[in-house]
């Protein structure tokens, strides 16, 4: 069967597209698509843990925080973070969470990502090998626990799988009729979104447009140069369109057009570092479970590529299977190279999930060719049997029984190898179903075994309720979390604190050791989480009073909540940091004729008074790149590029009396990180005190340090580059410098 399609010049020509073995009407196609949309029920019919983030994770909950507080997090609390730069994932999540309640939004978002991935896989294979094989591939793909693991949490790997498969579907649709310029435009937007979700995909992204070039060459004999020009014109336009749109949105949110700069900077810093939680490629005397399907697909792909080269099969019907196989082998080779170089792309499941699209496309294009010749009723029975068997694999008892069977992994691998050898016979279909059943059951047992059917949903509901209480109290101020790593409520505490960017909101991880070394601005909300009733409100107030008595601060109780979980409960005292009345004496810098500054108390003032900003001077460094520029809102500061280098100094000052002093810079972040401290020239270590971490202080950011000064002691305030290990300048808008002394 052939069809009339316009060629690249717009003329009618006889298409060389591979003919589907079984012609499908529009009604049949709609039925297939409806069946694909029902596939999630195979896994969801007895549990919904697959739709919620599991215990012990940080990054997924960070994205959840951005979903819930997008404008505030991007514009105020956490600007310039790599998490917030991934707008292609954050914007859809924020839109869904704006429209629905948390639990509903979570299900809609994750089912949406899952559906985009599954439908895109089905359509891609349908246009290449026909609907029957495409549906079987989508069926096996849909019950894969690693697909659910990727799409069922708020981390970015599920979004990358969906965007990758969406790009492949659009490119395949465009290749079928090269005049469909809109499909190329949409594919370019999808590929840009893929890279903007996870920069690690930049190395694999070229495999997708190369697939389009190979497909148009095989199907329409289109010269590669012409396909390349079409990609540059339309596909490239899609990439640019999405980039400009995301840049405009980011400019509205935080005032910067180059939204992806934080991700690029993080990539440069971390690309060469080994992930400490890599689990290796060999687990429990077998290959790592997240690699099983990729290994089967890679073996299949190797056979396809070698057989095609040996028999010189280059016809339209072989183009897509060979291209899918080549994509997978190239992706696997690059990830193996990264693994050897110390970046474990295969050693952690959320990185190895990049192989999921290529693996199932390669298997779907080569497995089960015999189903095309079956009678419709026979094919229907096969699909029903496969769905039933794979649904049973999701039962706890069946999954644990298979997982406890000796050498079950190798039995499943042998069954899939046999199915490949007998792929045109009914026995091949039976062997492949047996192999996928074994793999699915083992993975279900390792991922969701021994879990209550709604365990993750219960945690999600309690977390969102606790977060709602915090949101109602903090009213735009920063929040810090104090919990104990050995406490039973630790997973809840990690998840809740991660919704406020964990490391940026962590006060302490041990309730037996008060966090006395952490700088906390006034008005900050402190949340204590513990399943131990002894660590309640009175304990927290007393412990923090011991830390802050020398600094004139105190923790004032706001409320105490009790959160009930399935097998335990925990208390959540919420406190507010306040200055003890009369304990902070504001200081000002008075300049004498010799241009030296003297610290004096600002009488009659209850707020710290600002130091004159025009007195900062650039400290010339090796690269002479530091800049101070006056603007209406303050001083724009750019440091030297070398980490640790001194960028600017304030004139020398002397302490009027001995005591404990607090110096702070109010600023608005730009690029990179900087340090602020008290500098003394006459010391082997010139820094009397030094701060590197800023905190949200209600309307601006504030970086502050405490220092003990003797009467008449001389020092200077200094600013440095703190961008190690990357040699890039840091920049920020300095709005004010303030100082206080604690009354004795």
SVG drawing of the C-alpha trace seen along z (x, -y; Angstrom):
<svg xmlns="http://www.w3.org/2000/svg" viewBox="-14 -67 65 88">
<polyline fill="none" stroke="black" stroke-width="0.4" points="0.0,0.0 1.4,-3.4 0.1,-6.9 0.5,-10.1 2.6,-12.7 4.1,-15.9 7.9,-15.9 10.2,-18.5 9.5,-20.8 5.8,-20.6 5.1,-18.3 3.1,-15.1 5.3,-12.0 4.8,-8.4 5.8,-7.9 8.5,-5.4 7.1,-5.2 7.0,-1.6 3.5,-0.2 1.8,0.9 1.1,4.6 -2.5,4.0 -4.2,0.9 -6.0,-1.0 -9.1,-3.2 -9.5,-6.4 -11.9,-4.6 -9.3,-1.9 -6.6,-4.4 -8.8,-6.2 -9.5,-2.9 -5.8,-2.2 -5.2,-5.6 -8.0,-5.2 -6.5,-1.9 -3.1,-3.5 -4.7,-6.1 -6.1,-3.3 -2.8,-1.6 -2.0,-3.3 -4.8,-1.3 -2.6,1.8 -0.3,0.4 -2.7,-1.9 -5.5,0.6 -4.2,1.6 -1.9,-1.2 -1.0,-4.9 2.5,-5.0 3.7,-5.4 2.3,-8.9 4.0,-10.3 7.5,-11.1 9.0,-8.5 10.9,-8.8 14.3,-10.3 14.7,-12.5 15.6,-16.2 15.6,-17.5 12.0,-16.4 10.6,-18.3 12.7,-21.4 10.8,-21.4 7.6,-21.0 8.4,-24.2 8.9,-26.1 5.6,-24.7 3.8,-26.1 5.7,-29.4 7.0,-30.1 6.8,-34.0 8.2,-34.3 10.9,-31.7 12.1,-33.0 11.8,-36.7 12.7,-36.9 13.6,-33.9 15.8,-31.8 16.7,-33.8 19.5,-32.6 19.4,-28.9 19.8,-26.0 16.5,-24.6 14.6,-27.7 16.3,-28.0 14.6,-24.8 11.5,-26.6 10.5,-24.0 9.6,-21.8 8.8,-24.4 6.3,-26.4 4.0,-23.4 4.2,-22.2 3.4,-25.7 0.5,-26.0 -1.1,-22.7 -0.6,-23.5 -2.2,-26.9 -5.3,-25.2 -5.8,-22.3 -5.3,-21.3 -2.0,-19.7 -3.0,-16.1 -5.0,-16.6 -2.3,-18.7 0.3,-16.0 -1.8,-13.3 -2.6,-15.5 1.0,-16.5 2.6,-13.1 -0.1,-11.3 0.3,-14.0 4.0,-13.4 3.5,-9.7 0.8,-10.0 2.9,-12.3 5.7,-9.8 3.5,-6.7 1.4,-8.3 4.5,-9.7 6.2,-6.3 3.0,-4.7 2.6,-7.2 6.3,-7.1 6.2,-3.4 2.7,-3.4 4.0,-5.6 7.0,-3.4 6.0,0.3 2.2,0.1 -0.2,-0.1 -0.1,3.5 3.6,3.6 3.4,0.0 0.6,0.9 2.5,3.9 5.6,1.7 3.5,-0.9 1.9,1.7 5.2,3.0 6.6,-0.5 3.6,-1.6 4.1,1.0 7.8,0.5 8.5,-0.4 11.4,-2.6 9.1,-4.7 6.8,-5.1 9.7,-5.9 10.8,-8.7 7.4,-10.1 5.9,-9.6 8.0,-12.2 8.8,-15.9 12.4,-15.3 13.3,-16.3 14.0,-12.8 10.4,-12.0 10.0,-15.3 13.1,-14.6 11.7,-11.2 8.4,-12.8 10.1,-15.7 12.5,-13.2 9.7,-11.0 7.5,-14.0 10.4,-15.3 10.8,-11.9 7.1,-11.7 7.0,-15.2 10.1,-14.5 8.6,-11.2 5.4,-13.0 7.4,-15.7 9.5,-13.1 6.3,-11.4 5.5,-14.5 8.3,-17.1 5.9,-19.9 4.6,-19.8 6.8,-22.7 4.7,-23.2 5.8,-19.7 9.5,-20.6 8.8,-23.9 7.1,-22.1 9.8,-19.4 12.4,-22.2 10.5,-23.6 10.2,-20.2 14.0,-19.6 14.8,-23.0 12.5,-22.2 14.4,-18.8 17.7,-20.6 16.4,-23.3 15.0,-20.7 18.3,-18.9 21.6,-20.2 23.1,-16.7 20.9,-16.0 22.9,-18.5 25.2,-15.7 22.4,-13.3 20.2,-16.0 21.9,-15.9 20.8,-12.2 17.2,-13.4 17.6,-15.8 20.1,-13.3 17.3,-10.7 15.1,-13.1 17.8,-13.5 18.2,-9.7 14.5,-9.1 13.8,-11.6 16.8,-10.2 15.4,-6.7 11.7,-7.5 11.9,-10.3 15.5,-10.2 15.9,-13.8 19.5,-14.9 21.0,-15.3 21.9,-18.9 18.3,-19.8 17.1,-18.1 19.8,-20.0 18.6,-23.3 15.0,-22.5 16.1,-21.7 18.0,-25.0 15.1,-27.0 12.1,-25.4 13.5,-23.1 16.0,-25.9 13.2,-28.4 11.3,-26.3 14.3,-26.2 14.7,-30.0 11.0,-30.6 10.9,-28.6 14.2,-30.2 12.8,-33.7 9.5,-32.8 11.2,-31.3 13.6,-34.2 10.7,-36.7 8.9,-34.8 12.1,-34.7 12.6,-38.4 9.1,-39.0 9.8,-36.7 13.3,-37.8 14.5,-40.5 17.0,-38.4 16.5,-37.3 19.3,-34.6 17.3,-32.2 19.6,-29.2 22.8,-30.7 22.6,-29.1 22.3,-25.7 25.3,-26.2 27.3,-27.4 26.3,-24.4 27.1,-22.1 30.6,-23.5 31.1,-23.1 29.7,-19.5 30.3,-17.8 33.7,-16.5 32.7,-15.5 31.7,-11.9 28.3,-11.5 28.8,-10.1 25.6,-8.1 26.3,-6.2 25.3,-2.5 27.5,-1.0 26.6,1.2 26.5,4.5 23.9,4.9 23.1,8.2 25.1,10.4 23.4,9.0 23.5,5.9 21.8,2.8 18.1,3.3 17.6,-0.1 19.8,1.2 18.1,4.4 15.8,3.1 18.6,1.0 20.9,4.1 18.2,6.1 17.6,3.3 21.3,2.7 21.8,6.4 18.9,6.2 20.2,3.0 23.6,4.5 22.1,7.4 19.9,5.0 22.8,2.8 25.2,5.7 22.5,7.6 21.6,4.5 25.2,3.8 25.9,7.4 22.9,7.9 22.9,4.3 19.3,3.7 18.8,0.0 15.1,-0.1 12.5,-2.3 11.2,0.5 14.6,0.9 15.5,-2.8 13.7,-3.5 14.7,-0.3 18.4,-0.9 18.2,-4.5 16.5,-3.7 19.3,-1.1 22.0,-3.5 20.6,-6.2 20.5,-3.7 24.1,-2.5 25.4,-6.0 23.7,-7.1 24.9,-4.1 28.5,-4.6 28.5,-8.2 27.1,-7.3 29.6,-4.5 32.4,-6.9 31.1,-9.3 30.9,-6.4 34.5,-5.5 35.6,-9.1 34.0,-9.2 30.6,-10.8 28.3,-7.9 25.6,-8.4 24.7,-4.7 25.3,-4.3 22.2,-6.2 18.7,-5.5 17.6,-9.0 20.5,-9.5 20.1,-6.1 16.5,-6.9 17.8,-8.8 18.0,-5.3 14.3,-4.5 13.1,-6.3 15.8,-4.8 15.5,-1.3 11.8,-0.9 11.8,-2.5 14.5,0.0 12.7,3.0 9.3,1.9 10.6,1.5 12.2,5.0 10.2,7.3 6.9,9.1 6.7,8.7 4.5,11.8 1.6,10.0 0.9,8.2 -0.3,11.4 -2.6,12.4 -6.4,12.3 -7.8,9.3 -9.4,11.5 -6.2,13.4 -4.3,10.2 -6.9,8.9 -6.5,12.0 -2.7,11.7 -3.0,8.0 -5.5,9.0 -3.3,11.8 -0.2,9.5 -2.1,6.8 -3.4,9.4 0.0,11.0 1.8,7.7 -1.0,6.5 -0.3,9.6 3.3,8.7 2.3,5.6 0.7,7.6 2.9,7.8 2.7,11.6 3.5,12.3 6.3,9.7 7.9,11.1 7.5,14.7 9.3,14.0 12.0,11.9 12.8,14.7 13.2,17.2 16.9,18.1 18.4,16.7 15.1,15.0 17.0,12.2 18.9,14.5 15.8,16.5 14.1,13.4 17.1,12.4 17.2,15.9 13.5,15.6 14.0,12.3 17.0,13.6 14.9,16.6 12.1,14.2 14.5,12.3 15.7,15.4 12.1,16.5 10.6,13.1 8.5,14.1 6.9,17.1 4.2,17.3 6.7,18.8 8.7,15.6 5.8,13.6 5.3,16.0 9.0,15.8 9.1,12.0 6.0,11.8 7.6,14.2 10.8,12.1 9.0,8.8 6.9,10.4 9.9,11.5 11.7,8.2 8.6,6.2 7.8,8.3 11.4,8.0 11.5,4.3 8.0,3.8 9.2,5.8 12.4,3.7 10.7,0.4 7.3,0.7 7.4,4.0 6.2,4.0 4.6,0.6 1.1,-0.3 -1.0,-0.9 -1.2,-4.6 2.0,-5.2 3.5,-7.9 0.2,-9.7 -0.3,-9.8 3.2,-11.4 2.4,-13.9 -0.9,-14.9 0.7,-15.4 3.6,-17.3 1.3,-19.7 -0.8,-20.2 2.3,-21.1 3.6,-23.3 0.2,-25.2 0.6,-25.9 4.1,-27.3 2.9,-29.4 0.1,-30.9 2.6,-32.0 5.8,-33.1 4.1,-35.8 7.0,-36.2 9.8,-35.8 12.5,-33.1 12.0,-29.8 14.6,-27.5 14.3,-23.9 15.8,-22.1 15.6,-18.3 17.6,-15.2 18.9,-12.8 18.3,-9.9 14.8,-10.9 11.9,-8.8 10.4,-11.9 13.6,-12.6 12.1,-11.6 9.2,-14.1 11.6,-16.8 13.9,-16.3 11.0,-16.5 9.4,-19.5 12.7,-21.5 13.5,-20.6 10.3,-22.4 12.3,-25.5 15.5,-24.5 16.9,-22.4 20.5,-23.7 19.2,-27.2 16.7,-26.6 18.6,-24.2 19.3,-25.3 20.6,-22.1 20.5,-18.3 21.0,-17.3 18.7,-18.3 21.4,-17.4 23.8,-20.0 22.2,-23.5 22.9,-25.3 25.0,-28.1 27.2,-28.7 24.4,-29.5 23.6,-33.2 19.8,-33.8 18.3,-37.2 15.5,-38.6 11.9,-37.8 13.1,-34.3 10.6,-31.5 12.1,-28.4 10.4,-25.1 11.5,-22.2 10.4,-18.7 10.8,-15.7 8.9,-12.5 10.4,-12.8 8.0,-14.6 10.9,-15.9 12.0,-18.1 9.0,-20.4 8.6,-24.1 10.2,-24.6 13.2,-22.6 13.7,-24.6 13.3,-28.0 15.8,-27.1 18.3,-25.6 18.2,-28.6 18.4,-31.0 21.7,-29.5 23.0,-30.1 21.8,-33.6 22.1,-35.2 25.4,-36.9 23.8,-38.2 20.7,-39.8 18.3,-37.4 15.5,-35.2 13.1,-32.6 9.4,-33.5 6.9,-30.6 4.1,-31.1 2.3,-27.7 2.9,-24.0 1.3,-21.5 1.1,-17.7 1.2,-15.7 -0.1,-12.2 1.5,-9.6 0.5,-6.0 2.9,-4.5 4.0,-7.6 3.4,-11.2 5.7,-14.2 5.5,-17.7 6.2,-20.8 6.9,-23.9 7.0,-27.1 9.1,-30.0 9.9,-33.5 13.4,-35.1 13.3,-38.5 15.7,-41.0 15.5,-41.3 14.3,-44.8 17.1,-47.2 19.9,-44.7 20.9,-46.0 22.6,-49.4 22.7,-50.8 26.1,-52.2 27.1,-54.6 30.4,-55.4 31.6,-59.0 34.4,-60.1 37.1,-62.4 39.2,-64.8 41.9,-62.2 39.3,-60.0 39.4,-57.5 36.1,-56.3 35.0,-56.1 32.1,-53.8 29.6,-55.7 26.2,-54.8 23.3,-56.3 21.4,-57.9 17.6,-58.0 17.4,-55.3 16.0,-51.9 17.1,-50.6 20.7,-50.1 21.8,-53.1 23.5,-52.7 27.2,-53.4 27.9,-55.8 28.4,-53.5 30.5,-55.9 33.5,-55.2 34.0,-51.7 37.1,-51.4 38.2,-48.7 41.1,-46.5 43.2,-46.0 43.7,-42.3 45.6,-40.3 43.0,-40.5 41.9,-44.1 38.2,-43.1 36.6,-44.4 34.1,-47.2 32.1,-49.5 29.5,-51.6 27.0,-54.0 23.4,-53.5 20.2,-55.0 19.5,-52.0 23.0,-51.5 26.3,-50.3 26.7,-47.6 29.6,-45.4 31.6,-43.0 34.4,-41.1 37.6,-39.8 37.4,-36.4 39.8,-34.6 38.1,-32.8 39.0,-34.2 40.4,-37.4 39.8,-40.7 37.5,-42.9 36.7,-46.0 37.5,-47.5 35.8,-50.0 38.1,-52.6 39.7,-51.6 37.5,-51.9 38.1,-51.6 35.8,-50.0 34.6,-52.6 34.3,-50.0 35.0,-46.3 32.1,-44.0 30.3,-41.8 29.4,-43.5 27.3,-42.5 28.0,-43.9 25.6,-43.2 25.3,-44.0 21.8,-44.4 22.0,-43.4 20.2,-42.0 21.9,-38.9 23.3,-39.0 25.6,-36.2 27.8,-34.0 28.7,-34.1 30.6,-36.6 32.0,-36.9 31.9,-39.7 34.1,-40.0 36.2,-42.1 39.7,-42.5 42.8,-43.3 46.2,-43.9 48.4,-43.2 47.4,-39.5 48.8,-36.4 45.2,-35.5 43.8,-38.9 40.1,-37.9 38.8,-38.6 35.4,-37.2 33.9,-36.1 30.5,-35.2 29.7,-33.5 26.0,-32.8 23.2,-35.3 19.7,-35.1 16.4,-36.5 15.6,-39.3 12.0,-40.3 12.6,-42.7 16.2,-42.1 19.0,-39.6 21.4,-40.1 24.9,-38.7 26.1,-39.2 28.8,-38.2 29.5,-38.6 32.9,-39.6 34.4,-40.2 36.3,-43.5 38.5,-45.1 38.3,-48.8 40.3,-50.8 40.8,-47.8 41.3,-48.7 39.8,-46.8 38.3,-47.2 35.2,-45.7 36.0,-43.7 34.2,-42.0 35.7,-38.9 34.9,-36.5 33.5,-33.2 32.8,-31.3 35.3,-28.5 36.1,-26.3 35.0,-28.2 37.0,-31.3 34.1,-33.7 33.4,-37.1 30.5,-37.5 28.1,-40.4 25.4,-41.9 23.7,-45.2 24.8,-46.5 22.0,-48.5 23.3,-49.3 25.9,-48.4 24.7,-48.3 26.2,-47.6 25.0,-47.0 26.7,-46.3 25.1,-44.1 24.5,-45.8 26.2,-44.3"/>
</svg>
